[in-house]
Amino acid sequence: MDDLNEIEERLDNAAEVDPAAVAHLLARVHPRLQRALERIARPAARIGLIQSSVGPLFVAESDRGLLGVRFADCGGDTAILHAIRQKFDLRDDPAAADRIRDEIERALAGDHDAVANRPIDYSLVTSPFQRRAFARLRQVPPGSVVTYQALAAAIGAPSGQRAVGHAMATNPIPIFVPCHRVIKSDGSIGNYGGGVERKLKLLRAEGFRVDKGNRVPSEAVYGHWQSHIFCRPDCSAVRRSDRRKWIIFSDADRARVSGMRPCKLCCPIG
Amino acid sequence: MRRYEGEIMRFLVRSTRDHNDALDLFQETWLRAYRAYPRLDSAAGLRPWLYRIAANLCLNRTRAHVRRSRVIAEHPAPDENQFSTAAHTNSHDGVIHLRAAIERLPRKQRAALIMRKFGGLGYDEIAAALECSCESARASVYQALKKLKVILA
């Protein structure tokens, strides 16, 4: 073993460095490195964990808009962190996270402007079909819901309700892209990534009531989102036209508040 | 990643003994690390991972030097040592021969040796960097030392 000691000693001697020289080298390399990194730099993503009225949320935004929202108690935040990290440099930013929380709280209290107008960065959404679905969904006003079928038809895929369902299930930006406003055609409430309880809570906060069986209530009216007229479900106008263009309000008042006019044929009011 | 700057630079200076090389390799290490960082699984593996990148670059780089170092060994010229281009390195014939000997080691042994002796990594970190077992890392270093003794005899 002595023989190896000699070798080790020679190695230790060869390992001597002058710390000043190292510092000097680092000083030289920093500006070069800075310039090189700027050329290949990824855009910044600001992330944070917030407490809200719908529970703890992980949020992320880029300069282009909101990137992602995860219900922290439903898991999946490691997956989204990994996905964001591929395209962005992560930065903890509690201030940005708090701003997002404030917008959510305002929406839950009835003021949906901030949430509705907040730009969304769809970088985490790889499929153009899904992007179309989300963009269209954002036009469904608070207080109303739409069926998977209606949404599919609205983006030009009349038999694409399962694809729409899958898109909703993988929506990276719930609440802001209101997948909680998508229900099943049979009137039942459907699924939700954050749990059905949350879906109901979000809908209730927006003024959409469900009946005791968590289904669309009998007083529900149908609104046409192009003509802005709302009708009873059995109105001939509804039966005649493509039912899929309609959004559903839980009652007439809600439809009116949303800016729709009552149908003259079926007189849904009174 | 910033906190490993100093030690990686020291590692590269020790491994190359050429300040310009060390500088280039440092920059290359950092750029590669930045690009590949999203694919890294856990923050705990960051240090061995950085050393792995730096060591690989060293190993690839020194191939070019092997040919030149043999020439130098035959015509020792302490003042024109191609390994030291700045005043702060301590180089003499002994170091040249040692470095030439290291470069003749098989790749894995060389990597393990420089990580251990020039990087100061623990065997578990070397194992993480080389993706082998702890025992394998330990054995590689030991075998490297034995081989160096033979080469330098």
Interface residues (C-beta under 8 A of the other chain):
Chain A: D3 L4 E6 I7 E8 R10 L11 D12 N13 A14 A15 E16 V17 D18 A20 A21 V22 L25 L26 R28 V29 R32 L33 A36 L37 I40 H82 R85 Q86 K87
Chain B: E5 G6 M9 R10 V13 R14 R17 H19 A22 L23 F26 Q27 W30 L31 Y34 R35 Y37 P38 R39 A86 H88 T89 N90 G94 V95 L98 R99 L113 K117 F118 L145 K146 L148 K149 L152
